[in-house]
Amino acid sequence: MIEILRDNPLILLFVVAAIGYPLGHLKIGGSSLGVAAVLFVGLAIGPLDPDMRVPEILYQIGLVIFVYTIGLSSARGFFASFRRKGLRDNALVAGMLLFAAAVSVGAHSIFQIKGTVVAGLFTGALTNTPALAGVLEYVKGVAPEGVREQLLTDPVVGYSVAYPMGVVGMMLAMALMQRLWKVDYAAEAKQLREYGASNQRLINQTVRVSNPAVCGKSVQELSKANGWPVIFGRLQHNGHLGLVGADTKLESGDLVSVIGADEDVPQVVSVLGEPVREQLEADRSKLDYRRVFVSNPAVLGRRLADLNLPQRYGALVTRVRRGDIDLLPTGDTVLEPGDRVRVVALRERMPEVTEEFGDSYRALSEVDFLTFSLGIALGLLLGIIPISLPGGVIFKLGPAGGPLVVSLILGALERTGPLVWTLPYSANLTLRQMGLVIFLAGVGTRSGYAFATTFAASGGALLFLAGALITCLTALVMLFVGYKLLKVPMSLLIGMLAGLATQPAVLGFALEQTKNELPNIGYAEVYPLAMMGKIVLAQVLVILLM
């Protein structure tokens, strides 16, 4: 069996993935390694034979696909985070990354740990695989031939020893500080609206207009005056059913459907009149509704307002479902591949509206390899450009940083003329997961033999202690500075801490503690900066300490 795996690297790749992926879902003390378990399976199988390894080109392809898809999906949240207090939050994360790098340098000086191992400790303590990849790419390019294999193993040793505590240490810091400070997450959940989100479900309520103060006024005038974050759907006036437009005026006795978050709709209803049991959407004889997949390239990356649906088709979009979340659309809502829009229109116009959006599930499962490949090629080109730092130090973004930077830019652009850069939601997740698994299996098998032979010589216990110090000190300092000095809500802050770690397992733990969406917001707004910052700092560490 060992000979089969050694002589057939593709079989080796998929065996490691098949064993590691389910192991990553096993929970120990409420936490799990996730996909990173594939790395440890590779490290366990690699020592069986010195030639047991996945070809280098395979794990490089996996890495590039992984970071590129992350950038595409995170772009909008990254740039949007600089509104409101996003600049403050990203500055905090940048400071903590520098702090973690300083602690790593301190560990190098105090414990006399090799620079290449310290760079790996930094990436493992902050659980960032692309940063490890950046280190390996740099070392491979500058290490002399005779010691290259050993120097390539050092970062993997440091990463592997520090990684488990990198996950657990973040969770322990959260649990300790929230108990020490007696955080009231229920009270913090009320601040969701301040950060442009809501943890409320969308509802549809029919109301009978009876308030004289609103009669004769248009829904646009009323919404603007009262700041209502809702949508008006159908209107029944004198027995005739139609759609509400911006200029539609309400009259006494009208029935109108109000769509919005369950915390907002009752307030609107109380101003307009009184709720009724009758549901206007139940009458589909004239107006029909349908969930439609957004797959037509002509509408992808465009605002709903630019489509002029009410004027062209007499149609109205009342919900946009993205992933597993229902969003309340506005004119500025930009359509993404894979969105499902709920459209209300005249029955006879529904086929035209459906064709406008595409409604092809098959199209959503396909990837536009023109833009996908072009974007990755641009990222790889950026990655090979040398960048000068003070002191004459030169480094490159490499195959991890280059595609990430380009994907953030392209993801924010969404489309350039006929070229649509974004990917369908499901396709993005699938490619991202596949890329990460291939990369981890490749790194694990290629480093397994050397890891096993050098771990004891490298002082495993000392490395574990150093990695734990980097993780725990960084987490505790960030929580103290953020919560006590900057007054960041703890719900948001622990999401930012998960973003600092770029660790979904830590985010999952944060969500379990808060029971609201603020951790998701904190995670998304700092994730790209944290990812890029760790890739750069890890290479700077190996340059300075190697």
ZAGUDO-437268 format. One line per 4 residues: their letters; for each residue x, y, z of C-alpha. Coordinates in Angstrom, 3 decimals. Layout:
residues N
a = X,Y,Z; ...
END
This chain:
residues 546
miei = 0.000,0.000,0.000; 2.862,2.357,0.829; 4.399,1.694,-2.588; 1.088,2.418,-4.324
lrdn = 0.744,5.756,-2.547; 4.371,6.667,-3.195; 4.212,5.856,-6.898; 0.773,7.381,-7.479
plil = 0.680,10.926,-6.078; -2.904,11.538,-7.236; -4.103,8.546,-5.218; -2.060,9.859,-2.294
lfvv = -3.692,13.290,-2.613; -7.236,11.991,-2.483; -6.550,9.418,0.245; -5.156,12.169,2.489
aaig = -8.160,14.377,1.715; -10.627,11.534,2.299; -9.160,10.772,5.725; -8.479,14.335,6.855
yplg = -11.724,16.003,5.865; -14.057,13.962,8.128; -11.513,14.021,10.952; -11.670,17.809,10.849
hlki = -15.348,17.689,11.807; -14.750,15.772,15.026; -15.289,18.051,18.003; -13.024,17.890,21.038
ggss = -14.087,20.158,23.873; -16.562,21.901,21.578; -14.004,22.784,18.890; -12.551,21.110,15.810
lgva = -9.632,21.572,13.423; -11.837,21.845,10.358; -10.144,21.447,6.982; -6.729,21.962,8.628
avlf = -6.959,18.320,9.754; -5.960,17.416,6.176; -2.530,18.933,6.892; -2.035,16.761,9.951
vgla = -3.065,13.607,8.093; -0.502,14.503,5.436; 2.120,14.966,8.137; 1.204,11.549,9.558
igpl = 1.348,9.706,6.215; 4.419,11.515,4.869; 6.925,9.821,7.238; 6.031,6.386,5.833
dpdm = 8.436,6.977,2.938; 10.899,9.781,2.094; 9.405,10.025,-1.427; 5.777,10.124,-0.265
rvpe = 4.669,13.534,-1.550; 2.150,15.348,-3.734; 3.702,17.227,-6.719; 4.487,20.848,-5.952
ilyq = 2.439,22.209,-8.860; -0.730,20.662,-7.413; -0.525,22.327,-4.032; 0.377,25.644,-5.691
iglv = -2.763,25.430,-7.808; -4.785,24.694,-4.673; -3.322,27.688,-2.877; -3.996,30.111,-5.730
ifvy = -7.611,28.994,-6.136; -8.186,29.254,-2.383; -6.917,32.802,-1.877; -8.462,34.086,-5.121
tigl = -11.962,32.888,-4.223; -11.631,34.304,-0.704; -10.780,37.720,-2.129; -13.730,37.704,-4.523
ssar = -16.217,36.880,-1.773; -14.741,39.309,0.776; -14.184,42.331,-1.472; -17.440,44.169,-0.894
gffa = -17.333,43.713,2.886; -13.685,44.778,2.973; -14.162,48.102,1.216; -17.533,48.766,2.865
sfrr = -15.920,48.316,6.274; -14.059,51.597,5.888; -17.343,53.428,6.317; -18.621,54.107,9.812
kglr = -15.998,52.691,12.213; -14.393,50.184,9.871; -11.170,52.188,9.673; -10.852,52.024,13.462
dnal = -11.481,48.285,13.451; -8.953,47.575,10.711; -6.382,49.792,12.428; -6.826,47.735,15.598
vagm = -6.287,44.493,13.700; -3.231,45.900,11.921; -1.776,46.903,15.279; -2.390,43.438,16.702
llfa = -0.681,41.800,13.740; 2.386,43.947,14.364; 2.177,43.040,18.054; 2.058,39.309,17.214
aavs = 5.066,39.752,14.927; 6.929,41.531,17.741; 6.140,38.677,20.154; 7.449,36.249,17.531
vgah = 10.704,38.189,17.300; 10.899,38.113,21.099; 10.467,34.326,21.080; 13.287,34.100,18.549
sifq = 15.600,36.098,20.800; 14.647,34.550,24.146; 14.311,30.892,23.158; 16.912,30.958,20.353
ikgt = 14.472,29.496,17.830; 15.499,29.426,14.165; 14.061,32.250,12.073; 12.406,29.903,9.586
vvag = 10.692,28.069,12.456; 9.585,31.378,14.019; 7.942,32.412,10.757; 6.032,29.127,10.846
lftg = 5.097,29.687,14.482; 3.655,33.078,13.548; 1.483,31.576,10.795; 0.355,28.672,12.998
altn = -0.333,30.778,16.086; -2.597,32.974,13.931; -3.893,29.936,11.963; -3.177,31.230,8.485
tpal = -2.256,28.723,5.800; -1.707,31.202,2.925; 0.842,33.020,5.100; 2.684,29.725,5.544
agvl = 2.562,29.285,1.779; 4.092,32.726,1.311; 6.937,31.780,3.643; 7.570,28.512,1.811
eyvk = 7.604,30.247,-1.563; 10.109,32.827,-0.329; 12.387,30.215,1.286; 12.288,28.067,-1.846
gvap = 13.437,31.015,-3.913; 16.405,32.060,-1.741; 17.584,28.908,0.070; 20.775,27.217,-1.174
egvr = 20.219,23.862,-2.873; 21.932,21.799,-0.170; 19.792,22.995,2.751; 16.610,23.901,0.879
eqll = 14.607,20.847,1.964; 15.464,21.383,5.622; 14.650,25.088,5.494; 11.343,24.328,3.788
tdpv = 10.476,21.912,6.582; 11.177,24.373,9.421; 8.155,26.652,8.820; 5.844,23.635,8.555
vgys = 7.144,22.319,11.888; 6.466,25.648,13.569; 3.043,25.975,11.921; 1.940,22.458,12.831
vayp = 2.997,22.731,16.470; 1.388,26.140,16.994; -1.817,25.647,14.987; -3.974,23.659,17.467
mgvv = -3.360,26.160,20.265; -3.883,28.926,17.721; -7.508,27.808,17.503; -8.092,26.863,21.130
gmml = -6.200,29.840,22.568; -8.468,32.342,20.808; -11.548,30.609,22.197; -10.120,30.469,25.705
amal = -9.358,34.195,25.607; -12.953,34.958,24.546; -14.437,32.743,27.251; -12.197,34.203,29.950
mqrl = -12.762,37.872,29.182; -16.510,37.672,28.598; -16.875,36.006,32.001; -14.511,38.463,33.676
wkvd = -16.307,41.502,32.231; -19.837,40.035,32.511; -20.711,40.936,28.916; -24.431,41.354,28.097
yaae = -24.692,40.054,24.540; -28.478,40.468,24.445; -28.108,44.222,25.002; -25.384,44.455,22.353
akql = -27.639,42.755,19.801; -29.716,45.950,19.721; -26.772,47.704,18.052; -27.036,45.538,14.916
reyg = -28.875,48.232,12.989; -26.045,50.688,13.671; -23.737,48.355,11.770; -26.064,47.954,8.812
asnq = -27.455,44.526,9.666; -30.327,42.897,11.427; -30.869,39.588,13.144; -34.609,39.736,12.436
rlin = -36.435,37.655,9.852; -38.365,39.260,7.001; -42.165,39.205,7.211; -45.076,40.314,5.016
qtvr = -47.997,42.055,6.723; -51.149,43.434,5.109; -52.434,46.687,6.663; -55.636,48.625,6.164
vsnp = -54.926,52.362,5.794; -57.020,54.317,8.306; -54.788,57.109,9.617; -55.994,60.438,8.098
avcg = -52.474,61.853,8.455; -51.114,59.499,5.793; -53.990,59.637,3.331; -53.131,61.377,0.064
ksvq = -49.391,60.994,0.614; -47.107,58.861,-1.556; -45.233,55.885,-0.126; -41.940,57.535,-1.121
elsk = -42.847,60.666,0.834; -43.921,58.654,3.876; -40.862,56.369,3.822; -38.451,59.281,3.513
angw = -40.145,61.303,6.265; -40.253,58.398,8.721; -37.075,56.588,7.728; -38.915,53.296,7.179
pvif = -36.577,50.432,6.131; -39.423,48.479,4.483; -40.835,47.715,1.040; -44.442,48.214,-0.030
grlq = -45.574,45.398,-2.313; -49.228,45.068,-3.378; -52.031,47.606,-3.079; -55.742,46.921,-3.205
hngh = -57.695,50.107,-3.977; -61.452,50.021,-4.562; -61.235,46.289,-5.205; -58.476,46.559,-7.805
lglv = -55.129,44.874,-7.074; -51.842,46.331,-8.289; -48.230,46.967,-7.359; -47.075,49.897,-5.249
gadt = -44.834,52.408,-6.980; -42.784,55.242,-5.502; -45.490,57.760,-6.439; -48.439,55.631,-5.300
kles = -50.661,57.609,-2.917; -52.456,55.867,-0.080; -56.128,56.435,0.593; -58.372,55.493,3.488
gdlv = -59.543,51.886,3.220; -56.688,50.779,0.980; -55.040,47.441,1.730; -51.270,47.511,1.334
svig = -48.652,44.825,2.005; -45.579,45.851,4.020; -42.402,43.764,3.792; -39.493,44.157,6.168
aded = -37.791,42.935,9.329; -40.150,41.745,12.058; -38.908,44.555,14.286; -39.754,47.264,11.733
vpqv = -43.046,46.196,10.147; -45.184,46.642,13.320; -43.978,50.253,13.639; -45.001,51.020,10.048
vsvl = -48.367,49.309,10.484; -49.117,51.332,13.616; -48.656,54.564,11.635; -50.661,53.528,8.584
gepv = -53.627,51.925,10.287; -54.344,48.433,11.583; -53.174,44.965,10.510; -55.644,42.596,8.858
reql = -55.635,38.829,8.457; -56.150,39.003,4.728; -52.924,38.397,2.830; -52.805,40.142,-0.550
eadr = -50.119,37.772,-1.840; -52.572,34.872,-1.505; -54.484,36.205,-4.517; -52.365,35.127,-7.498
skld = -55.068,35.485,-10.140; -53.655,38.762,-11.463; -50.318,39.307,-9.713; -48.012,36.349,-9.294
yrrv = -44.718,35.900,-7.466; -41.787,33.629,-8.061; -38.281,32.918,-6.790; -35.894,33.386,-9.707
fvsn = -32.194,32.540,-9.912; -29.979,35.388,-11.080; -27.837,33.833,-13.804; -28.064,36.202,-16.787
pavl = -24.623,37.856,-17.282; -26.366,41.021,-18.489; -27.777,41.767,-15.012; -24.892,40.505,-12.867
grrl = -23.024,43.253,-11.042; -25.775,45.791,-11.763; -27.980,47.710,-9.332; -31.649,46.860,-9.163
adln = -32.490,50.497,-9.896; -30.597,50.281,-13.203; -32.808,47.437,-14.413; -35.969,49.618,-14.378
lpqr = -38.171,46.610,-13.643; -41.305,48.597,-12.660; -41.152,50.675,-15.848; -40.248,47.841,-18.234
ygal = -42.270,44.958,-16.831; -44.438,46.350,-14.070; -42.482,44.073,-11.723; -41.102,44.481,-8.214
vtrv = -38.324,42.627,-6.358; -39.342,42.156,-2.725; -36.544,39.911,-1.441; -33.036,38.861,-2.388
rrgd = -31.788,35.578,-0.975; -28.003,35.345,-0.872; -26.645,32.103,0.473; -28.907,31.296,3.424
idll = -29.926,34.880,4.218; -32.918,36.902,2.986; -32.036,40.536,2.260; -34.444,43.439,1.895
ptgd = -33.560,44.953,-1.502; -33.092,48.615,-2.294; -32.356,50.418,-5.538; -28.635,50.195,-4.703
tvle = -28.659,46.418,-4.187; -26.135,44.873,-6.599; -27.050,41.466,-7.990; -24.517,38.664,-7.651
pgdr = -24.339,35.275,-9.404; -26.458,32.794,-7.496; -28.796,35.320,-5.885; -32.436,34.288,-5.780
vrvv = -34.805,37.189,-6.169; -38.477,37.070,-5.251; -40.302,38.923,-8.020; -43.922,40.117,-8.055
alre = -45.393,40.838,-11.499; -48.475,40.413,-13.664; -48.936,36.749,-14.491; -48.620,37.374,-18.230
rmpe = -45.335,39.286,-17.771; -43.696,36.744,-15.476; -41.997,34.775,-18.312; -40.332,37.984,-19.518
vtee = -39.152,38.854,-16.016; -37.833,35.318,-15.522; -35.885,35.541,-18.767; -34.455,38.905,-17.682
fgds = -32.822,37.319,-14.650; -31.883,34.065,-16.376; -33.259,31.550,-13.864; -30.779,28.862,-14.926
yral = -29.543,26.667,-12.109; -27.147,24.994,-14.514; -25.540,28.337,-15.351; -24.956,28.924,-11.651
sevd = -23.007,25.681,-11.430; -20.646,26.741,-14.208; -17.598,28.957,-13.871; -16.691,31.590,-16.446
fltf = -13.138,30.377,-16.977; -12.271,33.408,-19.086; -12.593,35.857,-16.194; -11.583,33.278,-13.570
slgi = -8.332,32.402,-15.346; -7.617,35.992,-16.375; -8.042,37.211,-12.799; -5.728,34.529,-11.427
algl = -3.137,35.255,-14.129; -3.165,38.948,-13.193; -2.755,37.994,-9.543; 0.198,35.728,-10.253
llgi = 1.831,38.479,-12.314; 1.436,40.888,-9.404; 2.862,38.250,-7.075; 6.184,38.048,-8.948
ipis = 6.812,41.809,-8.881; 9.577,42.608,-6.318; 8.586,45.158,-3.679; 11.261,47.165,-1.849
lpgg = 11.019,47.776,1.899; 13.055,50.193,4.034; 16.543,48.901,4.657; 16.964,47.389,1.220
vifk = 14.749,44.396,1.955; 12.908,43.088,-1.098; 9.971,40.696,-1.009; 7.196,39.506,-3.294
lgpa = 3.505,38.981,-2.642; 3.911,35.587,-4.262; 1.139,33.169,-5.302; -0.692,33.786,-2.035
ggpl = -0.657,37.591,-1.803; -0.820,38.563,-5.484; -4.080,36.754,-6.333; -5.608,37.965,-3.064
vvsl = -4.944,41.643,-3.852; -6.208,41.317,-7.423; -9.318,39.395,-6.363; -10.209,42.100,-3.834
ilga = -10.055,44.717,-6.578; -11.957,42.633,-9.128; -14.508,41.550,-6.545; -15.215,45.185,-5.744
lert = -15.544,46.046,-9.447; -17.807,43.004,-9.950; -17.850,43.545,-13.699; -15.897,45.417,-16.381
gplv = -18.026,45.874,-19.468; -19.088,42.381,-20.525; -16.629,40.664,-18.148; -18.199,39.475,-14.872
wtlp = -15.496,38.842,-12.280; -17.580,37.430,-9.442; -18.468,33.753,-9.072; -21.752,32.091,-8.145
ysan = -21.998,31.675,-4.378; -22.026,27.869,-4.496; -19.234,27.658,-7.066; -17.060,29.994,-4.982
ltlr = -17.484,27.857,-1.860; -16.753,24.634,-3.745; -13.619,25.978,-5.429; -12.397,27.523,-2.184
qmgl = -12.766,24.291,-0.257; -11.195,22.195,-3.000; -8.233,24.553,-3.313; -7.555,24.534,0.418
vifl = -7.777,20.739,0.689; -5.358,20.247,-2.218; -2.898,22.728,-0.744; -2.981,21.255,2.760
agvg = -2.594,17.702,1.485; 0.353,18.790,-0.649; 2.162,20.659,2.117; 1.514,17.913,4.657
trsg = 2.821,15.048,2.539; 5.817,16.986,1.265; 6.850,17.936,4.800; 5.788,14.793,6.666
yafa = 9.039,12.848,6.558; 11.235,15.805,7.480; 8.732,16.879,10.150; 8.912,13.524,11.895
ttfa = 12.720,13.422,11.834; 13.286,17.005,12.982; 10.451,17.632,15.465; 12.333,16.278,18.486
asgg = 15.539,18.043,17.456; 13.619,21.311,17.117; 12.343,21.199,20.697; 8.642,20.464,20.248
allf = 7.577,21.480,23.778; 9.403,24.791,23.537; 7.808,25.534,20.188; 4.375,24.755,21.582
laga = 4.961,27.193,24.449; 6.179,29.922,22.091; 3.194,29.462,19.792; 0.767,29.557,22.724
litc = 2.320,32.819,23.936; 1.908,34.434,20.508; -1.744,33.379,20.307; -2.870,34.123,23.849
ltal = -1.010,37.407,24.323; -2.302,38.728,20.996; -5.891,37.700,21.760; -5.913,39.093,25.311
vmlf = -4.332,42.402,24.327; -6.750,42.854,21.429; -9.782,42.162,23.611; -8.568,44.565,26.316
vgyk = -7.699,47.399,23.919; -10.843,46.947,21.861; -13.371,46.566,24.667; -11.932,48.746,27.422
llkv = -10.127,51.476,25.501; -11.911,51.731,22.152; -15.338,50.700,23.526; -16.004,48.243,20.703
pmsl = -19.043,46.032,21.476; -17.821,42.612,22.600; -20.090,40.892,20.052; -18.352,42.756,17.245
ligm = -14.911,42.500,18.824; -14.809,38.717,19.126; -15.859,38.526,15.471; -12.924,40.788,14.665
lagl = -10.683,38.483,16.714; -11.893,35.550,14.605; -11.134,37.673,11.529; -7.661,38.410,12.872
atqp = -7.152,34.652,13.098; -8.914,34.163,9.718; -10.380,31.149,11.487; -13.967,29.978,10.820
avlg = -13.891,27.704,13.889; -13.254,30.719,16.133; -16.047,32.608,14.383; -18.403,29.699,15.023
fale = -17.519,29.792,18.712; -18.132,33.557,18.790; -21.560,33.145,17.192; -22.481,30.535,19.783
qtkn = -21.641,32.984,22.567; -23.476,36.030,21.220; -26.531,34.575,19.417; -26.496,37.599,17.064
elpn = -24.889,38.634,13.761; -22.342,41.144,15.035; -19.485,38.587,15.008; -20.152,37.977,11.296
igya = -19.876,41.703,10.612; -16.633,42.040,12.572; -15.167,38.981,10.865; -15.990,40.154,7.342
evyp = -14.726,43.703,7.744; -11.218,42.768,8.939; -10.698,39.390,7.268; -9.079,40.623,4.012
lamm = -6.676,42.976,5.814; -5.768,40.243,8.304; -5.196,37.741,5.523; -3.002,40.074,3.488
gkiv = -1.207,41.434,6.553; -0.199,37.988,7.775; 1.050,36.964,4.341; 3.304,40.039,4.220
laqv = 4.460,39.959,7.866; 5.287,36.243,7.746; 7.618,36.882,4.815; 9.117,39.916,6.543
lvil = 9.846,37.737,9.600; 11.643,35.092,7.585; 13.596,37.787,5.697; 14.725,39.460,8.917
lm = 15.403,36.327,10.968; 16.573,33.757,8.410
END
